[in-house]
Structures are given as C-alpha cells and as structure tokens.
Amino acid sequence: MIDLSEQQQRDFEAAAFRRLVAHMRERSDVQNIELMNMAGFCRNCLANWYRDAAEGEGVALTKEDAREIIYGMPYGEWQAANQTEVSDITKTTFALTRPKDH
C-alpha cells in the first residue's frame, strides 16, 4: 500500500467525499430507499455521518443543516422536487433488510 501523509490522506478523502456528494445530487432519480436496499446507506445516512463528525469536533449542526449540506438544498425542497412513490417490492425489501438504526 502506498505511504501517504495524513494531510494527503485527508485531502484525498475530502475530494472523494465531495465527488460522492456531487454524484448523489446529480442522481436525484435514485431514491433513498433504493440506495438503502442496494448499498445499505442513503443521503440521510451521509448527512448523519457528517453531523456526527462535526459534533465530534465540537461543532453543533442540526439534522436539517446536515441534510442541506448533503442535498444542496433544504430537505423538504428536495423531497418535493425529487421524491417519488416506490413499489411495494422496494418497500418490502427495505423492511426486511434495513439497518437497525433506520
């Protein structure tokens, strides 16, 4: 494995995170429940992890603040513009496989 400095590792992780967030913003056609079913996490999970990291450094973020950072807009606006009804199969899959913290 390549030997990276802590600064390089942090910079590369931050760049990958920004790219992931940009990609998820572009793919608003993919619903959170579909992400959960396929990958085990969704945009809301990412917002929660972001908030946890901030709080770990003593920065208080509300759930809404963290979601706005990830979604690029208030969560309610994103829902109104992008959230669609999902199939019963998708809902059943989620109910059977969802992590305990959801």
C-alpha positions, 0 to 999 in steps of 0.5 A: 500500500502506498505511504501517504501523509495524513494531510494527503490522506485527508485531502484525498478523502475530502475530494472523494467525499465531495465527488460522492456528494456531487454524484448523489445530487446529480442522481436525484432519480435514485431514491433513498430507499433504493440506495438503502436496499442496494448499498445499505446507506442513503443521503440521510445516512451521509448527512448523519455521518457528517453531523456526527463528525462535526459534533465530534469536533465540537461543532453543533449542526442540526439534522436539517443543516446536515441534510442541506449540506448533503442535498444542496438544498433544504430537505423538504425542497428536495423531497418535493422536487425529487421524491417519488412513490416506490413499489411495494417490492422496494418497500418490502425489501427495505423492511426486511433488510434495513439497518437497525438504526433506520 
